[in-house]
């Protein structure tokens, strides 16, 4: 009897330690994503990373030489996509609001070009539970990764693209760090 109680307590403790502190995983089938469950391919918004260079603010960026956000008459911000396996609507809404607020201040030229801002969360890792730490895909620090592409509306020509990742002790702190960095990049004189 005593052994059963100790054995049961051990499994209860083990279960409690294995709980994660990240948003819940999306409930999609492989048919919805177009990938097989064992596929290691990570979906990305940016199709071509050539020419992208490290930036002082974000991980890597590329901008057309003749482009400036100050020359835009209309900036259309699309809803933030979530291409990772974790469902995080709060993060999508927070990033979209930050992009809208930052880019609304940039519209100065009434006769400038119209641009479309597309962004996507491409990777996210929450704090793993105790058991998950022993898996080969163990990620210690919560992180969130974002890709942004700004294209000219009629021609679909890329004008600016960048990707960035933020890490913190909590996924919400990582989100706020990501938003600060993206806002700083888009607010500076380009």
Secondary structure, DSSP 8 states (H G I E B T S, - for coil): -HHHHHHHHHHHHHHHHT---S--B----HHHHTS-TT------S-S--TT-EE-SSSSEEEE-TT--GGGEEEEEE---EE-SSB--HHHHHHHHHHHHHHHHTT---TTSEEEEEEEEEEEEE----TTGGGSTT---SEEEEEEEEEEETTT--EEEEEEEEEEESSHHHHHHHHHHHHHHHHHS--
